[in-house]
């Protein structure tokens, strides 16, 4: 008796995994699947280091969570005419703002600055467009820079 050829075996294993993924995906779309998924996630998967941070970041990036960023601004943080792209995260009673300046191409890391309003130029830029520009290391910044600045 002859066995299966290597290419046939590889094809069958690949097909098996595709069907398995499809089956699991279909199962977790059901109510029972959601219950099982939450139980497994809560008891095992959430214990994996950085799982929650990565999950929240991906969910936020794909629009499943509300963004903590209220608006986009250009900020002078170095005391000269150099401006950085920033997201306003909080506004304070004294008129100052807290901004988050993400690094490219990973917008989940960056720096937090507390700046005076006069060092801030608010933009009418779309947060999603700004995030795409940061991920692409500044490519597409022209779309953000063309937005009419709000007068502060």
C-alpha positions in Angstrom: 0.0 0.0 0.0 1.4 3.4 -0.9 1.0 6.5 1.2 0.0 10.0 0.1 2.5 12.2 -1.7 4.0 15.0 0.2 2.1 17.7 -1.8 -1.2 15.9 -1.2 -0.5 15.6 2.6 0.5 19.3 2.8 -2.7 20.3 1.0 -4.9 18.1 3.3 -3.2 19.5 6.4 -3.6 23.1 5.1 -7.3 22.4 4.3 -7.9 20.9 7.7 -6.5 24.0 9.5 -8.5 26.4 7.2 -11.7 24.5 8.0 -10.8 24.4 11.7 -10.3 28.2 11.8 -13.6 28.7 10.0 -15.4 26.3 12.4 -14.0 28.0 15.5 -14.8 31.5 14.0 -18.3 30.4 13.2 -18.7 28.8 16.7 -17.7 32.0 18.6 -20.4 34.0 16.6 -23.1 32.0 18.5 -24.3 32.7 22.0 -22.8 29.5 23.3 -19.5 30.3 21.6 -19.4 33.8 23.2 -19.9 32.3 26.6 -17.1 29.7 26.0 -14.8 32.4 24.5 -15.3 34.7 27.5 -14.7 31.9 30.0 -11.5 30.8 28.2 -10.3 34.4 27.7 -10.9 35.3 31.4 -9.3 32.2 32.8 -6.3 31.6 30.5 -5.7 34.1 27.7 -5.8 37.3 29.8 -3.0 35.9 31.9 -0.6 36.2 28.9 1.6 39.3 29.4 0.5 42.4 27.5 -2.7 40.6 26.1 -5.1 43.3 27.5 -3.0 46.2 26.3 -2.6 44.7 22.8 -6.3 43.8 22.6 -7.4 47.3 23.7 -5.0 48.9 21.2 -6.2 46.8 18.3 -9.9 47.4 19.3 -9.3 51.1 19.5 -7.4 51.2 16.2 -10.2 49.4 14.4 -12.9 51.7 15.9 -14.4 49.2 18.4 -13.5 51.4 21.4 -14.0 55.2 21.7 -10.7 57.1 21.3 -9.4 58.9 24.4 -8.2 61.6 22.1 -10.5 64.6 21.8 -8.7 66.4 19.0 -5.5 66.9 17.0 -3.1 69.7 17.5 0.4 70.9 16.6 2.4 71.6 19.7 5.6 73.6 20.4 7.2 71.5 23.1 10.8 72.7 22.7 10.5 76.4 23.1 11.2 77.1 19.4 9.3 76.9 16.1 9.5 73.1 15.9 6.0 71.6 16.2 5.0 68.0 16.9 1.7 66.3 16.1 -0.2 65.6 19.2 -3.6 64.4 20.5 -5.3 66.5 23.2 -6.2 64.2 26.0 -7.3 66.6 28.7 -8.0 70.3 29.2 -7.5 72.1 32.5 -9.1 75.0 34.4 -6.0 77.1 34.1 -6.3 76.9 30.3 -3.4 74.4 29.8 -3.8 71.1 28.1 -2.4 67.6 28.4 -1.3 66.2 25.1 0.0 62.8 24.0 2.7 62.9 21.3 2.9 59.4 19.8 5.9 57.9 18.1 5.9 56.5 14.6 5.2 53.8 13.5 4.0 52.6 16.9 1.3 55.1 18.1 0.9 53.3 21.4 4.2 54.7 22.7 5.1 58.3 23.0 5.3 61.2 25.5 2.9 63.1 27.6 3.2 66.9 27.8 1.4 69.5 29.8 1.4 72.6 27.7 0.1 76.2 27.8 -2.6 77.0 25.3 -0.4 79.5 23.5 2.0 76.6 22.5 -0.9 74.7 21.0 -2.4 75.0 17.5 -5.7 73.1 17.3 -6.4 71.4 14.0 -9.7 70.3 12.4 -7.9 67.1 11.4 -9.5 63.7 11.5 -8.1 61.6 14.3 -8.1 58.5 12.0 -6.2 60.3 9.3 -3.7 61.5 11.9 -3.3 58.0 13.3 -2.6 56.7 9.8 0.0 59.3 9.2 1.8 58.4 12.5 1.8 54.7 11.6 3.3 55.5 8.2 6.0 57.6 9.9 4.6 61.0 8.7 3.5 60.0 5.2 0.2 61.6 4.5 0.9 64.5 6.9 -0.1 66.9 4.1 -3.7 66.0 4.6 -3.4 66.9 8.3 -1.4 70.1 7.7 -4.0 71.4 5.2 -6.7 71.4 7.8 -7.8 74.8 8.9 -6.3 75.5 12.3 -8.8 76.6 14.9 -7.9 79.9 16.5 -6.9 79.6 20.2 
